Amino acid sequence: MAFSDLFSRRRKDEPDLDTGAAKAPVHSTKVLAKFVAGLSGRPSPVLLDLGTVTGSNVTFFGERLGCKIIVEDLSKDIDRAVNEKTVGQLPAHFAKRFTQEDASVDGVLCWDLFDYLDKNSAVALASQIVRLLKPDGVVLAFFNTHEPKEPVPAIYTKYVVVDQSSLQHRPYPAARGKQRPFQNRDIQRMFEPLRVTEQLLLKSHMREMLLCKGDDPTASGA
Amino acid sequence: MWKRDEAVKPTSQPTPAAPVVANAQPSAPVGQQAEPRRIERDLVNIGKSVVIKGELSGSEDLTIEGHVEGKIELKDHLLTIGPNGRIKAQVFAKTVIVLGEVTGNVSASEKVEIRDGGSVDGDIVSPRVAIAEGAHFRGSVDMQKKASTATSASANSSSAKSTPTGTPMPAPAVAQVAQPAAH
């Protein structure tokens, strides 16, 4: 038996739980480190992840940062609404989607989910995020800045944390593509009273944003 | 006296001898069957067509391919939910590997793995969690060691406890006297 056979057998015994990781491109991120800094120092921070679940992110936020992670994969909700032709009901759906209590979450990972929503749905989702966020809580969100080219590819991106300064972008099929980009003022309005603490425009036409709920008692949310 | 001793000896000797012989006879085959029995233990599983409603506990590794509703407790052992396994239960084990569907909270003192095609709808409490590409998960993940210790403790002490985050953990009311129950 050759040595290579021994190694290949060992690999089979220990299945790679994150297959596909090697091929996807890795991009730098500036805001993630600030988001992590916003969570650190809190005892057992609660993190709400609105993207699809990835083992690496669970390990990063759960094991390394000690977060309790709540996974609410909204891409599936969007896909279901598109397939059932009930996209118009998404605002009402988001209004009752989250069962968590007010001000119970320290951080929210929105990734680029808002790019797949129309304005009404985005406003409804943003108001829920504001409601759930604790005072001084932080929100990480990515927004596309360019009108998507026709035909719009029906692809989501899974953002996998490599480290605090880099994310791997893994595409996976979606029921529909990105919608029209939001203007900066629209984003600020939909997230009021959160304030934008970081905003970076990347070469990839992606705007990285970090929003924070000020510790102002009058800014208690929606 | 001499006669009495002699008379006693024959009567007393066979009495313990009988069970020894009785034990010795099966002990030889047991020795021969030890290997097959060990293999049998490694392959313990609940088949596809089996439906269990109630409380399932044990002290060996278990693979479930059938349907279980209620509660599963293998506190020091590996629980594998096979690709055909459908679980609606609170799960407590040392390690849990999910290839099928689990609806309910999963607590493991060592590790939870959701493999490709596996699905968990519920909260996971474990110091290590591995979620594969292609796995479905909806719920929360709490990987704090204190929380997992508290969970396993709660499973052992049959009293409801809370995680440090304040989330109430499922109360295993009869964890220590758990017995398999199939209805």
Interface residues (C-beta under 8 A of the other chain):
Chain A: P15 L17 D18 T19 G20 P43 S44 V46 V53 T54 G55 V58 T59 G62 E63 G66 K68 I69 I70 V71 E72 D73
Chain B: E113 R115 D116 P127 R128 V129 A130 I131 A132 E133 A135 H136 F137 R138 G139 S140 V141 D142 M143 Q144 T163 P164 T165 T167
